[in-house]
Amino acid sequence: MAVEVVVPILGYSNEKGKILRWLKSEGDLVKKGEPLLELETEKVVTEIESPATGILKKILIREGVEVPVLTVIAIITEKGEDLPEKYQTLKLESPLFSSLEGQKPITQTPQVSSERIQKEIYDIAILGAGPGGYVSAIRASQLGAKVLLIEKDQLGGTCLNRGCIPTKSFLSDIKILRKVKESDLFVHGDRISMNLKKMISRKNQVVETLKRGIVSLLQNQGITLVKGHGNFIDPKRIYVSSNGKGKVYQANHMVIATGSKPVSIPKMKFDGNLILSTDQALNLQRLPKEILIVGGGVIGVEFATIFHGLGSRVKLIEMLPQILSNEDEELVAELKRLMEKEGIEILTETEVLQAHSKNGKVEVEIKRKGRRGTLLGDNILVAVGRAPNTEGLNIDKIGLEMEGNFVKVNSKMETNVEGIYAIGDVIGKKMLAHAASAEGIVAVENIMGKSRELDYQKVPNCIYTFPEIASVGLKETEAKERGYEIRIGKFPFLRSGMAWAIGETEGFVKIIAEKGLGQILGVHILGDHATELIGEILLAINLEASIEDLGEVIKGHPTLSESITEAAKEWQNKSIHIASPQSSMEWGKPYPK
Ligand SMILES: Cc1cc2nc3c(=O)[nH]c(=O)nc-3n(C[C@H](O)[C@H](O)[C@H](O)COP(=O)(O)OP(=O)(O)OC[C@H]3O[C@@H](n4cnc5c(N)ncnc54)[C@H](O)[C@@H]3O)c2cc1C
């Protein structure tokens, strides 16, 4: 049976290794325990022994390439055994994990000689392997397409490397810290602090593990993965360059999934020292005593939660009258109250004008309700939005229509250029990972002959604060503006047995439904695990269940999800755990109906 040769974990902090030299060639007979290759880690050069006796059937990673520990680098088979199918289809053309950070994209397509043109014509070429791109690639392959996936940096894109997953790894660690600090069950619990280095190292391990998972999924689907920066020659050809070398690839359809990057404020360029982008904040080696966070959107609010949870003093600065301006006003008001109660300072209607260093700190000039002032912090984190990655794609050359800076698409994810689709952050509809994946599936299913559109009303928002917010559909104000006659069902976690058992009684479930037929128009949850709880609602909305249906469900007890059933019942005036206004019971008298 075939045996995989992997890069071993050679020490506690060892995360990657470079293949210095293969000591055997493909086709050689190797014995178990015999040196197979030389591997260089941060500290040493080690000979790696063969894990089995057999034929070194395939070398997957070339000499000189650095890969994370546990990466499969070669396959040993028994004599006469064929290479397993999943490795036959694998076409690794360059290292999967090495970063091209700092490398300038080639914006001018060089003249290419015919031998540098890949003869193969793909059904679909996907540019960018974030949650939009890699999910599209897998779905397209499932439908029988020959798929090329091009990534200039890291598999998993922003979501896995600099977004969703790193922040959730941190928040999970911080939640433990909070619990211990808030509880009086632990001796000296209030004096415990976070080991920042280990927290970052755990985050990195999580990211690498998930990245290996993506590699394996792509391998299993036989997707060709090319590492390099892609730019269009014309709608059917793309030039991919890496380290000064390039190749032209051809495909009948293209999907642009190049994502987005943080934007800075004029006069406040990111320096990685005082003025930070969210990318830079994820690897900060020293915790700021005081941090100013500019931008009260989802990302700013999440970072405020992270830094406050770690022990920094946080000032969150937002230009608009409300933080999280896309969310239901009632939930945001309650979250703001809870954040302020914990000690996060929130300055709304405050504009940041400029920043400069002052005695090793950063001083920020602000304008608040017409008055100017200054704020001082150890760092300033700018989270005011993200710009699409379109530079260096040669978008003008192929005549792509834009909507502002974003690529314009219709509800099928088609651009104005036939055969070219765009998805994810680069189209700027809902800049969320699950939206990017859903858009990707819509795009490739359309390419493969189906007819799909995305209903954004069914895409949830998830905000990972303490407590979390999750929502889908219309806000109360929106429902009213659209002329619906509505009724609201609400249930506070303060009435939930499970919320008490786990010590998380803040927040509530709010269901907005149309008064006559009980059509669910919007659901907003503020509470622990809200981002998980919303799943039930999404299914209900997909199945067009009414609020009565939602109230019929029998839940396990004790669970937080009982609160959703209760909110739906409350809409019908039959909540079990909320006393209705008229239900003042007197002992010895029948309970009023
Ligand atoms: C701090 C933070 C936290 C977040 N948390 C969440 C969350 O909890 N939940 C959520 O849903 N969303 C979250 N997001 C948003 C989420 O990360 C993005 O919406 C999502 O990653 C977008 O996916 P995408 O595939 O469109 O783009 P990306 O993930 O940005 O991937 C695009 C990829 O394309 C590559 N690329 C770009 N140009 C080229 C080129 N010319 N050639 C080849 N490759 C190229 C890039 O290197 C990148 O890998 C968060 C974002 C941030 C910054």
The ligand as a Tripos MOL2 file, in Angstrom:
@<TRIPOS>MOLECULE
LIG
   53    58     1     0     0
SMALL
NO_CHARGES

@<TRIPOS>ATOM
      1 C1        -10.0500   40.7070   10.2300 C.3       1 LIG1
      2 C2        -11.1290   40.1160    9.3650 C.ar      1 LIG1
      3 C3        -12.0560   39.2710    9.9200 C.ar      1 LIG1
      4 C4        -13.0410   38.7030    9.1320 C.ar      1 LIG1
      5 N1        -13.9440   37.8600    9.7070 N.ar      1 LIG1
      6 C5        -14.9180   37.3210    8.9600 C.ar      1 LIG1
      7 C6        -15.8440   36.4170    9.5360 C.ar      1 LIG1
      8 O1        -15.7920   36.1000   10.7110 O.2       1 LIG1
      9 N2        -16.7970   35.8890    8.7430 N.ar      1 LIG1
     10 C7        -16.8920   36.2120    7.4130 C.ar      1 LIG1
     11 O2        -17.7790   35.7000    6.7330 O.2       1 LIG1
     12 N3        -16.0100   37.0640    6.8340 N.ar      1 LIG1
     13 C8        -15.0350   37.6150    7.5760 C.ar      1 LIG1
     14 N4        -14.1240   38.4510    6.9890 N.ar      1 LIG1
     15 C9        -14.2650   38.7500    5.5470 C.3       1 LIG1
     16 C10       -13.7130   37.5830    4.6980 C.3       1 LIG1
     17 O3        -12.3920   37.3050    5.0720 O.3       1 LIG1
     18 C11       -13.7770   37.9360    3.2320 C.3       1 LIG1
     19 O4        -15.0830   38.3570    2.9200 O.3       1 LIG1
     20 C12       -13.4290   36.7480    2.3620 C.3       1 LIG1
     21 O5        -12.1240   36.2900    2.6280 O.3       1 LIG1
     22 C13       -13.5510   37.0980    0.8830 C.3       1 LIG1
     23 O6        -13.2380   35.9840    0.1320 O.3       1 LIG1
     24 P1        -12.6810   36.1100   -1.3610 P.3       1 LIG1
     25 O7        -12.4450   34.7210   -1.8240 O.co2     1 LIG1
     26 O8        -13.5540   36.9860   -2.1470 O.co2     1 LIG1
     27 O9        -11.2950   36.9070   -1.2310 O.3       1 LIG1
     28 P2         -9.9890   36.6540   -0.3830 P.3       1 LIG1
     29 O10       -10.2470   35.8090    0.7850 O.co2     1 LIG1
     30 O11        -9.3890   37.9860   -0.1650 O.co2     1 LIG1
     31 O12        -9.0740   35.8160   -1.3690 O.3       1 LIG1
     32 C14        -8.6150   36.3340   -2.5750 C.3       1 LIG1
     33 C15        -7.3410   35.6200   -2.9680 C.3       1 LIG1
     34 O13        -6.9670   36.0390   -4.2740 O.3       1 LIG1
     35 C16        -5.5640   36.1550   -4.3460 C.3       1 LIG1
     36 N5         -5.2380   37.0620   -5.4440 N.ar      1 LIG1
     37 C17        -5.4920   38.3890   -5.5160 C.ar      1 LIG1
     38 N6         -5.0960   38.8660   -6.7050 N.ar      1 LIG1
     39 C18        -4.5730   37.8240   -7.3950 C.ar      1 LIG1
     40 C19        -3.9930   37.6930   -8.6850 C.ar      1 LIG1
     41 N7         -3.9020   38.7240   -9.5300 N.pl3     1 LIG1
     42 N8         -3.5220   36.4770   -9.0530 N.ar      1 LIG1
     43 C20        -3.6240   35.4130   -8.2220 C.ar      1 LIG1
     44 N9         -4.1700   35.4960   -6.9970 N.ar      1 LIG1
     45 C21        -4.6470   36.6770   -6.5970 C.ar      1 LIG1
     46 C22        -5.1920   36.6910   -2.9740 C.3       1 LIG1
     47 O14        -3.8440   36.4120   -2.6760 O.3       1 LIG1
     48 C23        -6.1670   35.9440   -2.0600 C.3       1 LIG1
     49 O15        -5.5980   34.7570   -1.5690 O.3       1 LIG1
     50 C24       -13.0990   39.0040    7.7410 C.ar      1 LIG1
     51 C25       -12.1510   39.8400    7.1710 C.ar      1 LIG1
     52 C26       -11.1670   40.3880    7.9630 C.ar      1 LIG1
     53 C27       -10.1370   41.2870    7.3400 C.3       1 LIG1
@<TRIPOS>BOND
     1     1     2 1
     2     2     3 ar
     3     2    52 ar
     4     3     4 ar
     5     4     5 ar
     6     4    50 ar
     7     5     6 ar
     8     6     7 ar
     9     6    13 1
    10     7     8 2
    11     7     9 ar
    12     9    10 ar
    13    10    11 2
    14    10    12 ar
    15    12    13 ar
    16    13    14 ar
    17    14    15 1
    18    14    50 ar
    19    15    16 1
    20    16    17 1
    21    16    18 1
    22    18    19 1
    23    18    20 1
    24    20    21 1
    25    20    22 1
    26    22    23 1
    27    23    24 1
    28    24    25 2
    29    24    26 1
    30    24    27 1
    31    27    28 1
    32    28    29 2
    33    28    30 1
    34    28    31 1
    35    31    32 1
    36    32    33 1
    37    33    34 1
    38    33    48 1
    39    34    35 1
    40    35    36 1
    41    35    46 1
    42    36    37 ar
    43    36    45 ar
    44    37    38 ar
    45    38    39 ar
    46    39    40 ar
    47    39    45 ar
    48    40    41 1
    49    40    42 ar
    50    42    43 ar
    51    43    44 ar
    52    44    45 ar
    53    46    47 1
    54    46    48 1
    55    48    49 1
    56    50    51 ar
    57    51    52 ar
    58    52    53 1
@<TRIPOS>SUBSTRUCTURE
     1 LIG1         1 GROUP 0 **** ****
